[in-house]
Amino acid sequence: MGWLGRIARLDFTVFDELRSDRSATPVAVVIVLAASVLAGIGTLLWALQHENFGGHHNVDVMEVFLKAVIIGSIVQTGVWFAWVYITYMLAARIFGSAVHFGELTRVMGFAFAPVALSLLIAIAPLAVPFGLLAFGITLMLMTAAVERAAEIEPRQAMLSTLGGFAVFLMFMGAFANVMEVATFGGLAPGILFFSLDF
């Protein structure tokens, strides 16, 4: 896809086009869902390697599939809309941007694509570094997307994006503790599956 290829090359002018192209809205949402599914598959592959999941079958692998891949992906896509909304509110109300919610939905949806790299958490010894890298790249792209679409300063774009990201992480952290699989995690894909209440 041309838009994603340009984003991969860090051609941020693509966000100017996406902002005004209403046909990109459903594609943006599909990208968020697809990236979330790939993150969930990474969680599933990680779980298959873990002794409590793979070797001893103490926990049903289908439960991990259902909670991390299916439900978790849908939950994360829904919570991503909260990220967009909070970012929109901060950019518009605090920093005076004239950007519309739909415009941010498009650019931030495409900027969410690197979350798909969370598939690499399947490499169990490097699960945390790959999970953090996926969100690090995503946050960088989100900030660039917000700066271009909202036409605000880099600092303002960063603060708006971080505000939305903080809300996203709080909600996803809560879902990681809902209906937990053993003591590992709950209704979230990728690195966000894992709960830290040891």
C-alpha positions as CSV (number, residue, x, y, z in Angstrom):
1,M,0.0,0.0,0.0
2,G,1.4,3.4,-1.0
3,W,0.5,5.2,2.1
4,L,2.1,2.7,4.5
5,G,5.2,2.5,2.3
6,R,5.7,6.2,2.5
7,I,5.2,6.1,6.3
8,A,7.9,3.3,6.4
9,R,10.2,5.7,4.6
10,L,9.4,8.4,7.1
11,D,7.8,10.6,4.4
12,F,5.5,12.5,6.8
13,T,3.9,14.5,3.9
14,V,1.7,11.4,3.6
15,F,-0.2,12.6,6.7
16,D,-1.2,15.8,4.8
17,E,-2.9,13.6,2.2
18,L,-4.5,11.2,4.7
19,R,-5.9,14.1,6.7
20,S,-8.1,15.2,3.9
21,D,-8.9,11.9,2.3
22,R,-12.1,10.6,3.9
23,S,-11.8,7.3,2.0
24,A,-8.8,6.5,4.2
25,T,-10.9,6.4,7.4
26,P,-12.0,2.8,7.2
27,V,-8.5,1.8,6.1
28,A,-7.1,3.5,9.1
29,V,-9.4,1.6,11.5
30,V,-8.6,-1.7,9.7
31,I,-4.8,-1.0,10.2
32,V,-5.4,-0.5,13.9
33,L,-7.3,-3.8,14.2
34,A,-4.8,-5.7,12.0
35,A,-1.8,-4.4,14.0
36,S,-3.6,-5.4,17.2
37,V,-4.3,-8.9,15.8
38,L,-0.7,-9.4,14.9
39,A,0.3,-8.2,18.4
40,G,-2.2,-10.8,19.8
41,I,-0.6,-13.5,17.6
42,G,2.8,-12.5,19.1
43,T,1.3,-13.1,22.5
44,L,-0.1,-16.4,21.5
45,L,3.2,-17.6,20.1
46,W,5.0,-16.4,23.3
47,A,2.5,-18.3,25.4
48,L,3.1,-21.5,23.4
49,Q,6.8,-21.4,24.4
50,H,6.1,-20.8,28.1
51,E,6.2,-23.9,30.3
52,N,2.8,-23.3,31.8
53,F,1.3,-23.0,28.4
54,G,3.2,-25.2,26.0
55,G,4.9,-28.0,27.9
56,H,2.4,-28.7,30.7
57,H,-0.8,-27.4,29.2
58,N,-1.9,-26.0,32.5
59,V,-3.8,-23.3,30.6
60,D,-5.9,-23.8,27.5
61,V,-4.1,-22.3,24.5
62,M,-7.5,-21.5,23.0
63,E,-8.1,-19.3,26.0
64,V,-5.0,-17.2,25.2
65,F,-6.1,-17.1,21.6
66,L,-9.6,-15.9,22.5
67,K,-8.5,-13.3,25.1
68,A,-5.3,-12.0,23.5
69,V,-6.0,-12.3,19.8
70,I,-9.7,-12.0,19.4
71,I,-11.2,-10.0,22.3
72,G,-7.9,-8.2,23.0
73,S,-7.6,-6.9,19.5
74,I,-11.2,-5.6,19.5
75,V,-10.7,-4.0,23.0
76,Q,-7.4,-2.4,21.9
77,T,-9.0,-1.0,18.7
78,G,-11.8,0.5,20.9
79,V,-9.4,2.0,23.4
80,W,-7.3,3.4,20.6
81,F,-10.3,5.6,19.8
82,A,-9.9,7.0,23.3
83,W,-6.3,7.8,22.5
84,V,-7.4,9.7,19.4
85,Y,-10.1,11.5,21.2
86,I,-7.9,12.7,24.1
87,T,-5.3,13.8,21.6
88,Y,-7.9,15.6,19.7
89,M,-9.3,17.4,22.8
90,L,-5.8,18.5,23.9
91,A,-4.8,19.7,20.4
92,A,-8.1,21.5,19.8
93,R,-9.0,22.8,23.3
94,I,-5.6,23.5,24.8
95,F,-3.5,24.3,21.8
96,G,-6.2,25.9,19.6
97,S,-5.9,23.5,16.6
98,A,-8.7,23.5,14.1
99,V,-8.2,19.8,13.3
100,H,-11.3,17.5,13.2
101,F,-11.6,14.2,15.0
102,G,-12.0,12.4,11.7
103,E,-8.7,13.8,10.4
104,L,-6.9,12.7,13.5
105,T,-8.5,9.3,13.2
106,R,-7.1,8.8,9.8
107,V,-3.5,9.9,10.4
108,M,-3.3,8.3,13.9
109,G,-4.7,5.0,12.5
110,F,-1.9,4.8,9.9
111,A,0.6,5.8,12.5
112,F,-0.5,2.9,14.6
113,A,0.9,0.4,12.1
114,P,4.2,-0.3,13.8
115,V,2.3,-2.0,16.7
116,A,2.3,-4.9,14.2
117,L,6.0,-5.4,15.1
118,S,4.7,-6.7,18.5
119,L,4.4,-10.0,16.6
120,L,8.1,-10.3,17.4
121,I,7.4,-10.7,21.1
122,A,7.0,-14.3,20.0
123,I,10.8,-14.4,20.4
124,A,10.4,-15.0,24.1
125,P,13.8,-13.8,25.5
126,L,13.3,-10.5,23.6
127,A,9.6,-10.0,24.2
128,V,9.8,-6.9,26.3
129,P,12.4,-5.1,24.1
130,F,10.4,-5.8,20.9
131,G,7.1,-4.8,22.6
132,L,8.6,-1.5,23.7
133,L,10.2,-0.9,20.3
134,A,6.9,-1.4,18.6
135,F,5.2,1.3,20.8
136,G,8.3,3.5,20.7
137,I,8.1,3.7,16.9
138,T,4.3,4.1,17.0
139,L,4.6,7.0,19.5
140,M,7.1,8.7,17.2
141,L,4.9,8.4,14.2
142,M,1.8,9.4,16.1
143,T,3.5,12.6,17.2
144,A,4.6,13.4,13.6
145,A,1.0,12.6,12.4
146,V,-0.6,14.9,15.0
147,E,1.9,17.7,14.3
148,R,1.1,17.6,10.5
149,A,-2.6,17.1,10.8
150,A,-3.3,19.5,13.7
151,E,-0.8,22.1,12.4
152,I,0.7,22.6,15.8
153,E,4.2,22.9,17.1
154,P,6.2,19.7,17.8
155,R,6.1,20.2,21.6
156,Q,2.3,20.7,21.5
157,A,1.9,17.6,19.3
158,M,4.1,15.6,21.7
159,L,2.1,16.7,24.7
160,S,-1.3,16.0,23.0
161,T,-0.1,12.6,21.8
162,L,1.3,11.7,25.2
163,G,-1.9,12.7,26.9
164,G,-3.9,10.3,24.7
165,F,-1.2,7.6,25.0
166,A,-1.4,7.8,28.8
167,V,-5.1,7.2,28.8
168,F,-4.7,4.4,26.3
169,L,-2.1,2.7,28.5
170,M,-4.2,3.1,31.7
171,F,-7.2,1.4,30.0
172,M,-5.2,-1.3,28.4
173,G,-3.4,-2.0,31.7
174,A,-6.8,-2.4,33.4
175,F,-7.9,-4.8,30.7
176,A,-4.7,-6.8,31.2
177,N,-6.0,-7.6,34.7
178,V,-9.5,-8.6,33.5
179,M,-10.2,-12.3,33.1
180,E,-6.6,-13.2,33.5
181,V,-5.1,-16.3,31.9
182,A,-3.3,-17.9,34.9
183,T,-1.4,-15.0,36.4
184,F,0.0,-13.7,33.1
185,G,-2.5,-11.3,31.6
186,G,-6.0,-10.7,30.3
187,L,-7.9,-9.0,27.6
188,A,-5.1,-7.3,25.7
189,P,-2.8,-8.1,22.8
190,G,1.0,-7.9,22.5
191,I,3.1,-6.6,25.3
192,L,0.0,-5.1,26.9
193,F,-1.4,-8.6,27.6
194,F,0.9,-9.0,30.5
195,S,-0.2,-8.0,34.0
196,L,2.4,-7.2,36.6
197,D,0.7,-8.3,39.7
198,F,3.1,-11.1,40.5
